């Protein structure tokens, strides 16, 4: 066979082989991508975690009714032998608690810092309740709960029996059981239940199609009013009486939430970042109202700048017109002066011409007479 023919056949076989390998590679890549997409889609469909949401008014991570249950369950599942309170709980144990929380809830990666902060605040409160429940069992003489390790149980007993701990516990107990509104008025209580007032208020706002701020008074009433119309404590009754008294001076359809927040509660939080009557909703409302005020001020500033620019343009136009009239008057004066000068020059020229014409006529007459 001719050498050139063999070379052509060999080249063709090599080209076909390369094309085949390239096609196989593309097929493998496409197949791999499809498998990844399938796995991702399947994992998304199988993800039974609860997606967290942000508060539409504040941007913070919104509360969910199952958060506390999931967090408390993690305390039962993971041993914490030295965690007599949240502050003493080791960091590595807190991370394990957080991983358990992650198994029940989902959120975008960019929310990680906000979610962990919100979880830490909620977990600290729930851990305090958790230890209080265990202590209550101990004080009642009940046996160790199965979810509390023996080492932790023994350490908690020693911690509770410490004189300093006992002293702090007595002070805190007196504070909780005090009657801040006067003897015989009872302790301040509320009807919150397992669902936070923020979550309840968000639902009410969505149902009514209003802002979170506009349901603050309704949230207060739901927390502190029984079905028969009586109040949970004297403080709640006094606050509502003030709201109604101020509302009576506001005319028809007064905004009770605005009166409650600004006129009665002063529109600000106390030293513990609270506002009586609305629990953890207070910080959201103050943040919302302050943000609302800031936005209003920003809008006022923008409108002020726009009006300033409009007035500047109007004044420039008026001044321009005045200057135009002044210049037009100056032009008229110049034209009138020039017109007078021209008229005088024309009159003078006419006189000169008439004089010359008369002299010329006289010369002609003289020549004629001499002839």
C-alpha positions as CSV (number, residue, x, y, z in Angstrom):
1,X,0.0,0.0,0.0
2,X,1.2,3.4,-0.8
3,X,2.8,5.3,2.1
4,X,0.5,8.3,1.7
5,X,-2.6,6.1,1.8
6,X,-1.5,4.4,4.9
7,X,-0.8,7.7,6.5
8,X,-4.2,9.0,5.6
9,X,-5.9,5.9,7.0
10,X,-3.9,6.2,10.2
11,X,-4.7,9.8,10.6
12,X,-8.4,9.1,10.0
13,X,-8.3,6.4,12.7
14,X,-6.6,8.7,15.1
15,X,-9.1,11.5,14.4
16,X,-12.0,9.1,14.9
17,X,-10.5,7.8,18.1
18,X,-10.0,11.3,19.5
19,X,-13.6,12.3,18.5
20,X,-14.9,9.2,20.3
21,X,-12.9,9.9,23.4
22,X,-14.1,13.6,23.3
23,X,-17.7,12.5,22.9
24,X,-17.4,10.0,25.8
25,X,-15.8,12.7,28.0
26,X,-18.7,15.1,27.2
27,X,-21.2,12.4,27.9
28,X,-19.6,11.6,31.2
29,X,-19.5,15.2,32.2
30,X,-23.1,15.7,31.2
31,X,-24.1,12.6,33.0
32,X,-22.2,13.7,36.1
33,X,-23.8,17.1,36.0
34,X,-27.2,15.5,35.7
35,X,-26.4,13.2,38.7
36,X,-25.4,16.2,40.7
37,X,-28.5,18.1,39.8
38,X,-30.6,15.1,40.6
39,X,-28.9,14.6,44.0
40,X,-29.3,18.3,44.8
41,X,-33.0,18.3,43.7
42,X,-33.6,15.1,45.7
43,X,-31.9,16.5,48.8
44,X,-34.0,19.7,48.5
45,X,-37.2,17.7,48.3
46,X,-36.1,15.5,51.2
47,X,-35.1,18.4,53.4
48,X,-37.7,18.4,56.1
49,X,-36.1,21.2,58.1
50,X,-38.2,24.3,58.9
51,X,-37.0,27.3,56.9
52,X,-36.4,30.3,59.1
53,X,-37.8,33.7,58.1
54,X,-36.8,37.3,58.8
55,X,-39.0,39.8,60.5
56,X,-40.3,41.9,57.5
57,X,-40.3,45.1,59.6
58,X,-36.9,44.8,61.4
59,X,-34.9,42.4,59.3
60,X,-34.1,40.3,62.4
61,X,-34.6,36.5,62.5
62,X,-38.2,35.9,63.3
63,X,-39.2,33.7,66.2
64,X,-40.7,30.3,65.5
65,X,-43.0,28.4,67.9
66,X,-40.8,25.2,67.7
67,X,-37.5,26.9,68.5
68,X,-37.8,26.5,72.2
69,X,-38.8,22.9,72.0
70,X,-35.9,22.0,69.7
71,X,-33.4,23.9,71.9
72,X,-34.6,22.2,75.1
73,X,-34.5,18.8,73.4
74,X,-30.8,19.4,72.6
75,X,-30.1,19.9,76.3
76,X,-31.7,16.5,77.0
77,X,-29.7,14.7,74.3
78,X,-26.2,16.1,74.9
79,X,-24.4,15.8,78.2
80,X,-23.2,18.9,79.9
81,X,-21.6,17.8,83.2
82,X,-20.3,21.2,84.3
83,X,-23.0,23.4,82.8
84,X,-24.7,24.5,86.0
85,X,-25.8,27.6,84.1
86,X,-25.5,28.9,80.5
87,X,-22.4,31.0,81.4
88,X,-20.5,27.9,82.7
89,X,-21.5,25.8,79.7
90,X,-18.3,25.0,77.7
91,X,-18.1,26.4,74.2
92,X,-17.7,23.0,72.6
93,X,-21.0,21.9,74.2
94,X,-22.8,25.0,73.0
95,X,-21.6,24.2,69.4
96,X,-23.1,20.7,69.8
97,X,-26.4,22.2,70.8
98,X,-26.2,24.5,67.8
99,X,-25.6,21.6,65.5
100,X,-28.7,19.9,66.8
101,X,-30.6,23.2,66.2
102,X,-29.3,23.1,62.6
103,X,-30.8,19.7,62.0
104,X,-34.3,21.1,62.6
105,X,-34.1,24.5,60.9
106,X,-32.6,25.8,57.6
107,X,-31.5,29.2,56.4
108,X,-29.4,30.8,53.7
109,X,-25.6,30.7,54.3
110,X,-25.4,34.5,54.5
111,X,-27.8,34.5,57.5
112,X,-25.4,32.4,59.6
113,X,-24.2,35.1,62.0
114,X,-27.7,36.5,62.6
115,X,-29.2,33.0,63.2
116,X,-26.4,32.0,65.6
117,X,-26.9,35.3,67.6
118,X,-30.7,34.8,67.8
119,X,-30.2,31.1,68.7
120,X,-27.7,32.1,71.5
121,X,-30.1,34.5,73.0
122,X,-33.0,32.0,73.0
123,X,-30.8,29.1,74.1
124,X,-29.6,31.1,77.2
125,X,-33.1,31.8,78.3
126,X,-34.2,28.2,77.7
127,X,-31.2,26.8,79.5
128,X,-32.1,28.8,82.6
129,X,-35.6,27.4,82.4
130,X,-34.2,23.9,81.9
131,X,-32.0,24.1,85.1
132,X,-34.9,25.6,87.0
133,X,-37.1,22.6,86.1
134,X,-34.3,20.2,87.2
135,X,-33.9,22.2,90.5
136,X,-37.7,22.1,91.1
137,X,-37.6,18.3,90.8
138,X,-34.7,18.2,93.3
139,X,-36.5,20.5,95.8
140,X,-39.6,18.2,95.6
141,X,-37.5,15.2,96.4
142,X,-38.0,13.6,93.0
143,X,-35.3,11.3,91.5
144,X,-32.7,12.4,88.9
145,X,-34.2,12.8,85.4
146,X,-32.9,10.3,83.0
147,X,-31.7,13.0,80.7
148,X,-29.4,14.5,83.4
149,X,-26.1,12.7,83.7
150,X,-25.2,11.5,87.2
151,X,-22.0,13.6,87.3
152,X,-24.0,16.7,86.4
153,X,-26.7,15.9,88.9
154,X,-24.2,15.6,91.7
155,X,-22.5,18.8,90.6
156,X,-25.8,20.7,90.5
157,X,-26.7,19.6,94.0
158,X,-23.3,20.9,95.3
159,X,-23.8,24.1,93.4
160,X,-27.4,24.6,94.7
161,X,-26.2,24.0,98.3
162,X,-23.4,26.5,98.1
163,X,-24.1,29.4,100.5
164,X,-23.5,32.1,97.8
165,X,-25.8,30.3,95.4
166,X,-28.5,30.0,98.1
167,X,-28.3,33.7,98.9
168,X,-28.6,34.7,95.3
169,X,-31.5,32.3,94.8
170,X,-33.4,33.8,97.8
171,X,-32.9,37.4,96.4
172,X,-34.1,36.4,93.0
173,X,-37.1,34.4,94.3
174,X,-38.2,37.4,96.4
175,X,-37.9,39.7,93.3
176,X,-40.0,37.3,91.2
177,X,-42.7,36.9,93.8
178,X,-42.9,40.5,94.8
179,X,-46.0,42.7,94.2
180,X,-44.5,45.7,92.4
181,X,-48.0,47.4,92.2
182,X,-48.5,47.3,96.0
183,X,-49.5,44.8,98.7
184,X,-52.5,42.6,97.7
185,X,-52.2,43.3,94.0
186,X,-50.5,40.0,93.2
187,X,-47.6,39.2,90.9
188,X,-47.4,40.5,87.3
189,X,-48.3,37.6,85.0
190,X,-49.2,37.2,81.3
191,X,-51.1,34.8,79.0
192,X,-48.3,34.4,76.5
193,X,-48.3,30.6,76.2
194,X,-45.7,28.8,74.0
195,X,-46.0,31.2,71.0
196,X,-44.1,34.4,71.4
197,X,-45.9,37.7,71.3
198,X,-43.8,38.7,68.3
199,X,-45.0,35.7,66.3
200,X,-48.6,36.3,67.3
201,X,-48.3,40.0,66.4
202,X,-46.8,39.1,63.0
203,X,-49.7,36.9,62.3
204,X,-52.2,39.6,63.3
205,X,-50.4,42.2,61.2
206,X,-50.5,39.8,58.1
207,X,-54.2,39.0,58.6
208,X,-55.2,42.7,59.0
209,X,-52.8,43.9,56.3
210,X,-51.2,46.5,58.6
211,X,-47.8,47.1,60.1
212,X,-46.3,45.4,63.2
213,X,-46.5,48.7,65.0
214,X,-50.3,48.9,64.4
215,X,-51.0,45.7,66.3
216,X,-48.9,46.5,69.4
217,X,-52.0,47.4,71.5
218,X,-53.8,44.2,70.3
219,X,-50.7,42.2,71.4
220,X,-50.8,43.8,74.8
221,X,-54.5,43.0,75.2
222,X,-54.0,39.4,74.2
223,X,-51.2,39.0,76.8
224,X,-52.9,40.7,79.8
225,X,-56.7,40.3,79.4
226,X,-58.8,37.3,80.3
227,X,-61.8,36.2,78.4
228,X,-64.1,37.8,81.0
229,X,-62.4,41.2,80.4
230,X,-60.4,41.2,83.7
231,X,-56.7,41.9,83.7
232,X,-53.8,39.7,84.7
233,X,-52.4,42.3,87.1
234,X,-53.1,45.8,88.4
235,X,-50.4,47.3,86.2
236,X,-52.0,46.0,83.0
237,X,-55.4,47.5,84.1
238,X,-53.7,50.9,84.8
239,X,-51.9,50.9,81.5
240,X,-55.1,50.2,79.5
241,X,-57.0,52.8,81.5
242,X,-54.4,55.4,80.5
243,X,-54.7,54.3,76.8
244,X,-58.5,54.6,76.9
245,X,-58.3,58.0,78.6
246,X,-55.9,59.5,76.1
247,X,-57.8,57.9,73.2
248,X,-61.0,59.7,74.4
249,X,-59.2,63.0,73.7
250,X,-58.1,62.1,70.2
251,X,-61.4,62.2,68.4
252,X,-62.8,59.4,66.2
253,X,-60.8,56.2,65.4
254,X,-57.6,57.0,67.4
255,X,-54.5,54.8,66.9
256,X,-54.5,52.9,70.1
257,X,-51.1,51.2,69.3
258,X,-49.5,54.6,68.8
259,X,-51.0,55.9,72.1
260,X,-49.8,52.7,73.9
261,X,-46.3,52.9,72.6
262,X,-45.6,56.7,72.6
263,X,-48.0,58.4,75.1
264,X,-48.2,55.7,77.8
265,X,-44.9,53.8,77.5
266,X,-42.9,56.8,76.3
267,X,-41.7,55.2,73.1
268,X,-38.6,53.7,74.6
269,X,-37.3,50.6,76.5
270,X,-36.4,50.4,80.1
271,X,-33.0,49.5,81.5
272,X,-33.6,45.8,80.7
273,X,-34.6,46.7,77.2
274,X,-38.2,45.9,77.8
275,X,-41.6,47.7,77.5
276,X,-44.3,46.6,79.9
277,X,-47.1,44.6,78.3
278,X,-45.6,43.3,75.0
279,X,-42.7,41.1,76.0
280,X,-40.0,40.6,73.3
281,X,-42.1,42.5,70.8
282,X,-40.9,45.8,72.4
283,X,-37.4,45.8,70.9
284,X,-38.8,45.2,67.5
285,X,-41.3,48.0,67.8
286,X,-38.8,50.5,69.1
287,X,-36.4,49.5,66.3
288,X,-39.3,49.8,63.8
289,X,-40.5,53.2,65.1
290,X,-36.9,54.6,65.2
291,X,-36.3,53.3,61.7
292,X,-39.6,54.7,60.6
293,X,-38.6,58.1,62.1
294,X,-35.2,57.9,60.5
295,X,-36.8,57.2,57.1
296,X,-39.2,60.1,57.6
297,X,-36.4,62.4,58.4
298,X,-34.4,61.2,55.4
299,X,-37.5,61.8,53.2
300,X,-37.9,65.3,54.7
301,X,-34.2,66.0,54.0
302,X,-34.6,64.8,50.4
303,X,-37.7,66.9,49.8
304,X,-36.0,69.9,51.4
305,X,-33.1,69.5,48.9
306,X,-35.5,69.1,46.0
307,X,-37.5,72.2,47.1
308,X,-34.3,74.2,47.6
309,X,-33.2,73.3,44.0
310,X,-36.7,74.2,42.6
311,X,-36.7,77.5,44.4
312,X,-33.2,78.3,43.3
313,X,-34.2,77.6,39.7
314,X,-37.3,79.8,40.1
315,X,-35.3,82.7,41.6
316,X,-32.7,82.3,38.9
317,X,-35.5,82.6,36.3
318,X,-37.0,85.7,38.0
319,X,-33.6,87.4,38.3
320,X,-32.8,86.5,34.8
321,X,-36.0,88.1,33.6
322,X,-35.3,91.3,35.6
323,X,-31.8,91.5,34.2
324,X,-33.2,91.0,30.7
325,X,-35.6,93.9,31.2
326,X,-32.8,96.1,32.5
327,X,-30.6,95.3,29.5
328,X,-33.5,95.8,27.2
329,X,-34.1,99.2,28.7
330,X,-30.4,100.1,28.4
331,X,-30.5,99.0,24.7
332,X,-33.6,101.2,24.2
333,X,-31.9,104.2,25.7
334,X,-28.8,103.6,23.6
335,X,-30.9,103.2,20.5
336,X,-32.9,106.4,21.3
337,X,-29.6,108.4,21.8
338,X,-28.2,107.1,18.6
339,X,-31.5,107.9,16.8
340,X,-31.3,111.5,18.0
341,X,-27.7,111.8,16.8
342,X,-28.6,110.3,13.4
343,X,-31.5,112.7,13.1
344,X,-29.3,115.7,14.0
345,X,-26.7,114.5,11.5
346,X,-29.3,114.1,8.8
347,X,-30.7,117.5,9.4
348,X,-27.3,119.0,9.3
349,X,-26.5,117.2,6.0
350,X,-29.8,118.4,4.6
351,X,-28.9,122.0,5.5
352,X,-25.5,121.7,3.9
353,X,-27.0,120.1,0.8
354,X,-29.6,122.8,0.5
355,X,-27.0,125.5,1.0
356,X,-24.8,124.0,-1.7
357,X,-27.7,123.7,-4.0
358,X,-28.6,127.3,-3.5
359,X,-25.1,128.4,-4.3
360,X,-25.0,126.2,-7.3
361,X,-28.2,127.8,-8.6
362,X,-26.8,131.3,-8.0
363,X,-23.6,130.5,-10.0
364,X,-25.7,129.3,-12.9
365,X,-27.8,132.4,-12.9
366,X,-24.7,134.6,-12.9
367,X,-23.2,132.7,-15.8
368,X,-26.4,133.1,-17.7
369,X,-26.6,136.9,-17.2
370,X,-23.0,137.4,-18.3
371,X,-23.7,135.5,-21.5
